[in-house]
Amino acid sequence: MQTKLVLPPERSLGNQVRRCHRMFERLLSARLANHDLNSGFWYYLRALWIQDGRTQKELSEITNVAENTTVTMINLMIERGLVTRARDTMDRRKLRISLTARGRKLQPELFPYAFEINRIAAAGIPAGEIETCLEVLTRMADNLQRALAPGSAKTSDAAGSKARSPITRRQRRPRAEAG
């Protein structure tokens, strides 16, 4: 029996955002490959170009990436000579990530790619519509972030079950078996 598709991909906000993101990512990856860099580095470099010396935790939050993935990316960036990792002088539990001279030097080389890719994406679209799109996407991200926040009201899916917010490994508890 064939199931009727209730939300076709072209009408799905998540699908369209993901589709655009994948295209941005592919173009960025192609540009960064010329510098022998992986596209995952971009998000960390950009955050450090804005404010150097951030903690690993801050970088995870800014890039919206799990902390273990951030550690892996930072290790790769250290191997490539892009960043260094050092203990915070005031709070030895924190690890600060700082750009090396090479990492800093890449900003004027790489940042034009962001402008170029945004220009390509916005081609033929009036500036007002781009501004509206940015405002709407920002509000959507804020809505989704609030829904993920601990203690937020849970939304129910079509079956009426409660949606679960993600939990960290430390918060995970064994589940009781259904009886």
PLY file of the C-alpha trace (Angstrom):
ply
format ascii 1.0
element vertex 179
property float x
property float y
property float z
element edge 178
property int vertex1
property int vertex2
end_header
0.00 0.00 0.00
1.35 3.40 -0.95
1.43 6.05 1.77
0.28 9.52 0.78
3.08 12.04 1.25
1.74 14.69 3.60
4.68 17.10 3.37
6.48 17.01 0.03
10.19 17.89 0.32
9.81 21.08 -1.71
7.28 22.36 0.88
9.35 21.34 3.92
11.18 24.20 5.63
13.79 21.83 7.05
14.37 20.16 3.71
14.77 23.46 1.87
17.13 24.87 4.51
19.18 21.66 4.42
19.24 21.72 0.60
20.54 25.30 0.60
23.05 24.51 3.33
24.40 21.56 1.33
24.86 23.79 -1.72
26.62 26.48 0.34
28.80 23.73 1.85
29.71 22.28 -1.55
30.75 25.65 -2.95
32.71 26.50 0.19
34.43 23.08 0.15
35.47 23.60 -3.46
37.01 26.99 -2.61
38.75 25.76 0.55
40.17 22.73 -1.25
42.42 25.18 -3.11
44.01 25.89 0.28
44.09 22.22 1.33
41.52 22.96 4.03
38.44 21.06 5.05
35.13 22.96 5.14
34.60 22.04 8.80
37.53 24.32 9.68
35.72 27.35 8.25
33.19 27.68 11.08
35.88 27.55 13.79
38.21 29.90 11.95
35.39 32.40 11.40
34.50 32.32 15.12
38.16 32.85 16.05
38.61 35.65 13.52
35.74 37.43 15.26
37.15 36.73 18.74
40.38 34.86 19.24
41.07 32.83 22.38
37.64 31.28 22.81
37.14 28.15 24.88
36.38 24.81 23.27
32.93 24.94 24.86
32.26 28.39 23.38
33.37 27.16 19.96
30.98 24.20 20.24
28.11 26.52 21.09
28.93 29.05 18.35
29.32 26.39 15.66
26.35 24.38 16.96
28.51 21.25 16.98
28.86 18.60 19.71
31.85 19.12 21.99
33.49 15.82 21.00
33.32 16.84 17.33
34.81 20.23 18.21
37.71 18.50 19.98
38.35 16.39 16.87
38.23 19.43 14.57
40.53 21.43 16.84
43.01 18.53 16.94
43.05 18.50 13.13
43.46 22.28 13.04
46.38 22.05 15.48
48.01 19.44 13.21
47.60 21.86 10.27
49.16 24.71 12.23
45.98 26.82 12.25
45.34 27.04 16.01
46.88 26.31 19.38
45.26 25.00 22.55
46.30 26.19 26.02
44.92 26.12 29.55
43.14 29.29 30.64
45.39 31.21 33.04
42.50 32.08 35.38
40.55 28.81 35.22
42.82 25.84 34.51
39.80 23.62 33.69
39.14 25.63 30.52
41.01 25.15 27.28
41.48 28.25 25.14
41.85 28.00 21.38
43.89 30.68 19.64
44.81 31.33 16.04
48.38 30.83 14.93
49.98 33.33 12.55
48.99 30.99 9.70
45.37 30.83 10.91
45.21 34.63 11.16
46.80 35.06 7.75
44.03 33.00 6.12
41.28 35.49 6.97
41.88 37.91 4.08
42.39 34.94 1.74
39.30 32.98 2.75
36.72 35.55 3.82
36.07 36.75 0.25
34.67 33.27 -0.42
31.83 33.96 2.02
30.92 37.13 0.16
31.21 35.40 -3.22
29.03 32.43 -2.22
26.40 34.70 -0.66
26.40 36.80 -3.84
25.89 33.68 -5.95
23.05 32.48 -3.70
21.30 35.87 -3.79
21.58 36.38 -7.56
18.32 37.66 -9.03
16.65 38.04 -5.63
15.72 41.57 -4.51
17.64 42.86 -1.47
14.40 43.27 0.50
13.56 39.60 0.03
17.04 38.60 1.15
16.62 40.73 4.28
13.21 39.17 4.96
14.71 35.71 4.45
17.48 36.43 6.97
14.98 37.76 9.51
12.68 34.75 9.07
15.53 32.22 9.30
16.83 33.93 12.44
13.37 33.76 14.05
12.97 30.11 13.02
16.35 29.22 14.54
15.37 31.04 17.74
12.05 29.15 17.86
13.79 25.81 17.37
16.43 26.65 19.96
13.74 27.52 22.51
12.02 24.19 21.80
15.31 22.38 22.53
15.99 24.30 25.75
15.80 22.24 28.94
12.46 22.76 30.64
10.71 24.03 27.51
7.17 22.97 26.80
7.31 19.83 24.72
5.47 19.70 21.44
3.62 16.58 20.45
3.93 14.83 17.15
1.06 13.51 15.04
0.81 10.37 17.19
0.53 12.46 20.33
3.83 11.30 21.85
6.07 13.84 23.52
9.15 15.03 21.66
12.36 14.61 23.64
15.01 17.25 23.86
18.55 16.04 23.27
20.56 15.21 26.37
24.26 14.99 26.94
26.01 11.76 27.81
26.30 12.84 31.46
22.54 13.42 31.71
21.58 10.10 30.08
19.78 7.71 32.38
18.88 4.09 31.65
15.34 3.85 30.28
12.75 1.76 32.03
11.58 -1.06 29.84
8.08 -0.75 28.47
5.77 -3.26 30.06
0 1
1 2
2 3
3 4
4 5
5 6
6 7
7 8
8 9
9 10
10 11
11 12
12 13
13 14
14 15
15 16
16 17
17 18
18 19
19 20
20 21
21 22
22 23
23 24
24 25
25 26
26 27
27 28
28 29
29 30
30 31
31 32
32 33
33 34
34 35
35 36
36 37
37 38
38 39
39 40
40 41
41 42
42 43
43 44
44 45
45 46
46 47
47 48
48 49
49 50
50 51
51 52
52 53
53 54
54 55
55 56
56 57
57 58
58 59
59 60
60 61
61 62
62 63
63 64
64 65
65 66
66 67
67 68
68 69
69 70
70 71
71 72
72 73
73 74
74 75
75 76
76 77
77 78
78 79
79 80
80 81
81 82
82 83
83 84
84 85
85 86
86 87
87 88
88 89
89 90
90 91
91 92
92 93
93 94
94 95
95 96
96 97
97 98
98 99
99 100
100 101
101 102
102 103
103 104
104 105
105 106
106 107
107 108
108 109
109 110
110 111
111 112
112 113
113 114
114 115
115 116
116 117
117 118
118 119
119 120
120 121
121 122
122 123
123 124
124 125
125 126
126 127
127 128
128 129
129 130
130 131
131 132
132 133
133 134
134 135
135 136
136 137
137 138
138 139
139 140
140 141
141 142
142 143
143 144
144 145
145 146
146 147
147 148
148 149
149 150
150 151
151 152
152 153
153 154
154 155
155 156
156 157
157 158
158 159
159 160
160 161
161 162
162 163
163 164
164 165
165 166
166 167
167 168
168 169
169 170
170 171
171 172
172 173
173 174
174 175
175 176
176 177
177 178
